[in-house]
Amino acid sequence: MSPEVTGYLVSLVGATRSHPMVRLGISPRGALALCRCAKAAAFAAGRDFVLPEDAAELVPYVFGHRLMLSSRARLNDYTPEAILAQVLEETPAPAMTERTL
């Protein structure tokens, strides 16, 4: 996995930890789970490298059950899926070129 993709994963995790509607964001163990799943998705696609899209596609499945929402989020009917969609939208993915792979 390239340093750019690793940085993207770290940014996604950090965004969950600083989101105002999240009481407890993704842990290091959750970050490692996303890393492993993204590697598996790349392998299943026949690649020996991970793209940012591999990780982004798996975020709802790997992170969804790990978020602990704040009381305010639950009162306003926020869901982990909605918050993760917002995190994905607001976290810029690195532009990957052949040179960075």
Secondary structure, DSSP 4 states (H G I P E B T S, - for coil): --HHHHHHHHHHHHHHHH-TTEEE---HHHHHHHHHHHHHHHHHTT-SS--HHHHHHHHHHHHTTT-EE-HHHHHTT--HHHHHHHHHHHSPPPPP-TTT-
